[in-house]
Amino acid sequence: MRTNSALRVLFSGSLRLKCKNACCQRWYFTFNGAECSGPLPIEAIIYLDQGSPELNSTINIHRTSSVEGLCEGISAGLVDVAVWVGTCSDYPRGDASTGWNSVSRIIIEELPK
């Protein structure tokens, strides 16, 4: 509603990463298609080391997690808020999913400065 406010966002739910070799994925929020730059990006990462090459095994971890933060400098009016999954810089991509077999929530709150 106001230009001089911050949006507090929270994702709570299941995050999953699966890989045979070391991998990393990043969950992050965007506002009107862009990541928050003020004060910082709102993100979380999951990194997995390699599975067991001797047993040809794959690591497949599901964990309930939260991604939360504040974003300032967003214009008043309708705001498109989204949660994305991307890669971590300099790490191989894994097989990521969000919200498996559980309730997931996104909470958005405007906070006056």
N, C-alpha and C positions, 0 to 999 in steps of 0.2 A: 504494500500500500504506500510506503514512503521510500524516497530515495536515500534518506540519511539513516537507514537501518541496516541490520545484518540479517541474513537468513541462516538459521541453524538447521542443519539437516542431519538425519540419522537413518542409516540402514541397519536393520537387525535381522539376521536370518542365516541360512546355511550357505557356506561357501565351500566349493570343492575344487581340488586340484589333483590331477592324475598324470603320472609320467613314469617312464621306465628309467630315463636318465635324469640328471639334475634339470630342474625347470623352475620358472617363476612367472606368476601372473599378478596383475595389479587391478584392483577394483577402485573406481573413482567416480566422483560426481561431476556433472556438467550443468551449467546454467545458461539457458538460451544457446546451447550448442558449444559453449566454451568452458574450459576448466576455470575454476576460481583462481584468481591471482592475488587477491587481497583478503586476508593476510597471507594465506598459503593454500596450495591445492588440498582438497579433501580426498584422502586416499588410504588404502590399506594394501599390503602385499602378502602373498603366501609364497614361500620358497621351499622347495623340496630337494633334498639331496638325492642321489641316484638310488635305485632299488638294489636288489641283490643280483649281480650278473651271473653268479654261479647257479642260482635257482631260476633265472630268467623271470624274476618277479617285478611287479609294477607297484608303485606306491599310489594309493587311491584314498586320500584323506578327505572326509567331510567334517566340517567343524562349524558350530554356531559362532558367528562373529558379528562385530558391529563396526561400522564405518561412520564417523561422526566429525563434524566440524562447523565452522562459521565462515560465511562468505560475505564480504562487504563490496560496496560499489556497484550494486545491481540497480538498474533503473526501476522506478515505480511502474506498476502494471502487471500484466500477466507474465509469469516466468515459467519456462519449460525446464523442469528439473529432471535429470536422468542419471541412472547408475550404469556405468560401462565397465567392461572387462577388457584390459589391454595387456601389453607385454611390459616386462621390466627391462630397462636398458641393459644391454650386454649379457642377457641371460636367455637361454632357449625357452621357447613357448611350450606350455603344457596344455592338457585338455581340461579346461575350466568350465564350471557351471555354477549357477546361483539358484538357491531356493529349493533344493532337492528334499522332498518328503517332509517338509515342515512349513510352518507359517513364516512368511517374511513380511517385514513392515518397513515403510519409509515414512518418517515423520518430518514435517517441514514447519518451522516456526519462525515468524518474523520478530526480531528483537530490536527495540528502539535503542539508539546510541545514547 
